[in-house]
Amino acid sequence: MGNEWTGTLPVDGDYTVRVYLMRNAARRNERANYTLTVGITGSADAKVAGTPYHATGMVPCSVGADPKGSAQCSFGVIRSTPGHAEVYLASPGFDVTLHEDQLRVLKFAGDTVTSPDPKDKVTSEKQGDNWLISVNDFYFYVIPETVISGG
């Protein structure tokens, strides 16, 4: 409304910005120069104290012939650009912050999930808000999209 607006959007979501001349100026075929600046302010994605991770927690997982998702694996995530993140996973019963030398890494880049280890065969499928990931047909993980994107 008017010539300028600054404020905080009330909720996450998609917004439309409309730039136009007021009706009376448009009828007179007037033109106007304008500048549109859109930005996000505030702190960057904070880190979990004492770790390199933006978030830590537990995700469903399984190993070998165990029923898929029957255990919980500790994870840590390092996010970069939207949709891009590295998820570090500990084996069931281990903690990602204590066993840094024994972690599996999954790299998320848009619709692609890979491993930095060229010997790993990674298959992934997105179901709803979850990534279902198999590594070497032996390790299975359920990674919620919020782990990758934050929120």
C-alpha positions in Angstrom: 0.0 0.0 0.0 1.5 3.3 -1.0 5.0 3.8 -2.2 6.9 1.6 0.2 6.5 -1.4 2.5 8.8 -3.1 4.9 7.7 -5.8 7.2 7.9 -9.4 8.3 5.8 -12.0 6.5 3.5 -13.8 9.0 4.0 -17.4 7.8 6.2 -19.5 5.5 4.8 -20.0 2.0 4.6 -18.6 -1.4 3.9 -14.9 -1.9 3.1 -12.7 -4.9 4.6 -9.2 -5.2 2.7 -6.9 -7.6 4.2 -3.7 -8.8 1.8 -1.4 -10.6 0.8 2.3 -11.2 -2.1 3.7 -9.4 -5.2 3.8 -11.6 -5.3 7.5 -12.2 -1.6 7.6 -13.2 -2.1 4.7 -15.6 -5.0 6.5 -17.3 -2.7 9.4 -18.0 -0.1 6.9 -19.5 2.4 7.9 -16.9 5.5 5.9 -16.3 7.4 5.3 -13.1 10.8 4.0 -12.2 10.9 1.6 -9.3 13.3 -0.6 -7.4 12.3 -3.9 -5.9 14.4 -5.4 -3.2 13.5 -8.7 -1.5 15.7 -10.1 1.2 15.9 -12.3 4.2 17.3 -10.9 7.4 18.2 -12.5 10.6 20.9 -15.1 11.5 22.1 -17.8 9.2 21.3 -21.4 9.9 22.8 -21.8 13.4 25.0 -24.6 14.4 24.5 -27.1 17.2 26.9 -26.0 19.9 30.2 -27.9 19.8 29.5 -29.5 16.4 29.8 -28.6 12.7 26.1 -29.5 12.3 23.1 -27.3 11.6 20.9 -29.9 13.3 21.2 -33.3 15.0 18.7 -35.9 15.9 17.5 -39.4 15.1 16.0 -40.9 12.0 14.5 -44.4 11.3 17.1 -46.8 9.9 17.9 -50.5 9.7 20.9 -52.7 8.8 20.9 -56.0 6.9 17.8 -58.1 7.2 16.2 -56.1 10.0 12.8 -54.7 9.1 13.2 -51.4 7.2 13.2 -48.5 9.7 13.1 -50.7 12.8 16.0 -48.9 14.5 17.0 -45.3 15.1 20.2 -43.7 13.8 21.8 -40.6 15.1 22.4 -37.9 12.4 24.0 -34.5 11.9 23.3 -32.3 8.9 25.4 -29.6 7.3 23.2 -27.5 4.9 24.5 -25.3 2.1 22.2 -23.8 -0.6 18.5 -24.7 -0.6 18.0 -28.4 -1.3 21.7 -29.2 -0.8 23.0 -30.8 2.4 25.3 -33.5 3.7 23.8 -35.8 6.2 26.2 -37.7 8.5 24.7 -41.0 9.9 26.0 -43.2 12.7 25.1 -46.8 13.1 22.2 -47.8 15.4 23.3 -47.4 19.0 26.1 -44.9 18.1 26.1 -41.1 18.4 27.0 -38.9 15.4 28.8 -36.4 17.7 30.9 -39.1 19.4 31.8 -41.4 16.6 33.0 -39.0 13.9 35.4 -41.5 12.4 32.7 -44.1 11.7 30.0 -42.1 9.9 28.2 -42.7 6.6 27.7 -39.5 4.5 24.8 -38.9 2.1 24.9 -35.9 -0.1 21.6 -34.3 -1.2 21.5 -32.1 -4.2 18.0 -31.3 -5.4 16.5 -34.6 -6.5 19.8 -36.6 -6.2 21.2 -38.5 -3.3 24.8 -39.7 -3.5 27.7 -41.0 -1.4 31.2 -39.6 -1.5 32.4 -43.2 -1.4 32.5 -44.5 -5.0 32.0 -48.1 -3.8 28.6 -47.2 -2.4 25.5 -48.1 -4.4 22.8 -45.5 -3.3 19.2 -45.8 -4.3 16.7 -43.2 -3.2 13.0 -42.5 -3.5 11.0 -39.6 -2.3 7.6 -40.5 -0.7 5.7 -37.5 0.5 8.0 -35.6 2.8 10.5 -38.4 3.3 13.5 -39.7 1.4 13.7 -43.6 1.5 17.4 -44.4 1.0 19.2 -47.7 0.5 23.0 -48.0 0.5 24.5 -51.2 -0.9 21.1 -52.9 -0.4 22.2 -53.3 3.3 21.7 -50.0 5.0 18.3 -48.3 5.0 17.4 -44.8 6.1 14.3 -42.6 6.2 15.4 -38.9 6.0 12.6 -36.3 6.4 12.8 -33.4 3.9 13.0 -31.0 6.9 16.4 -32.4 7.8 17.6 -31.3 4.3 15.8 -27.9 4.2 15.6 -27.0 7.8 12.4 -25.7 9.4 
